[in-house]
């Protein structure tokens, strides 16, 4: 009995070569221009859609921080909560602090929110994944510009002149956004697979706000002193508010150290983001 031998294609599987972070970084740099352009278009689309489908429209951007601040102003004026010795009038102190904290919170939320927004097209279209990060950055800049309008009004009402030193508030504000965005980028891969992260961030930030000198000045005694000293958010909020209100900045070196570390973590995080996104897309079934 003759046997027929069939020649079939043989596939050989080999171990994947070691990942080169240098190569990934070069690819990211090459994609920056198209990613930025696409991210800007996505941000414009989503911002217009968000406010077009609302009766109050852009007014919603002002309501949350103002309402939160009003609650604490009323509590303080009624002596329900006694907060004294603020370097500037308490309404201005709490309004500025609340607005800065909301900017930080939105910065942490934005990477996960932006990637979830584009999740439906991630597996269908070939485009620079970094465009979703640019989408988040442009959205943050737009929302932050609205909060800056409130801050300017507060400075005018309470006759607070930050002087030339106030110009340093702008890079400090970028640093605040950068730090929050870095934290959000680190949490994003886990948040893509588990919805608990997106729910935990607002709750956790609300809790941390009461442990950070946002609505009260930096304590000099008591149980919160140690936590405030090891809490990096303390230095970011205090430095930004002091620069804006012409107050002495006593922890500038610590603040700069936090910003430098955040920048390097962000650079590494973007490279990891490019490497891990195909895995995340496969896992979540986008």
TATAUR-V957093 format. One record per helix or strand. SS is the DSSP state (helix for helix, strand for strand). FROM is the first residue (numbers start at 1). LEN is the number of residues. Records with the same first field share a line. If there is no record, write none. Layout:
SS->FROM-LEN + FROM-LEN
This chain:
helix->21-10 + 32-21 + 57-21 + 90-28 + 119-4 + 130-28 + 164-30 + 196-14 + 224-7 + 232-13 + 252-33
